[in-house]
Amino acid sequence: MMKTTIKAMIILGMITGFWYILPLIFGGIALHKINRGQTGAGTGVCEILFGGHVFGIVAGILMLMATDSEYSSWLRSDDAEQATADAAATAADAA
């Protein structure tokens, strides 16, 4: 539920602030990070500052309120498998 709300607020912020370039850039980055489950406090703060109008502020606040377990539960199964494979490849390269 929170993921859908955050995504809707980011998209609305991108639509209402389309004449500025920053809401489009940071909105796209935030949506990409949400889909990958990599969102952190920095993304939420950037969305508050540059998200465009009230929608970006609301999306940023919701991103800051979401817990890490909510972000990890947002991963699709194929993304989770890819993240596991990437971590295993990185560990193998480090050894």
Secondary structure as the mmCIF struct_conf table of DSSP 4:
data_model
#
loop_
_struct_conf.conf_type_id
_struct_conf.id
_struct_conf.beg_label_comp_id
_struct_conf.beg_label_asym_id
_struct_conf.beg_label_seq_id
_struct_conf.end_label_comp_id
_struct_conf.end_label_asym_id
_struct_conf.end_label_seq_id
HELX_RH_AL_P HELX_RH_AL_P1 MET A 2 THR A 16
TURN_TY1_P TURN_TY1_P1 GLY A 17 TRP A 19
BEND BEND1 TYR A 20 TYR A 20
HELX_RH_AL_P HELX_RH_AL_P2 ILE A 21 ARG A 36
TURN_TY1_P TURN_TY1_P2 GLY A 37 GLY A 37
HELX_RH_AL_P HELX_RH_AL_P3 ALA A 41 PHE A 50
BEND BEND2 GLY A 51 GLY A 51
HELX_RH_AL_P HELX_RH_AL_P4 HIS A 53 MET A 65
BEND BEND3 ALA A 66 ALA A 66
HELX_RH_AL_P HELX_RH_AL_P5 ASP A 68 SER A 73
TURN_TY1_P TURN_TY1_P3 TRP A 74 TRP A 74
BEND BEND4 LEU A 75 LEU A 75
HELX_RH_AL_P HELX_RH_AL_P6 SER A 77 ALA A 94
#
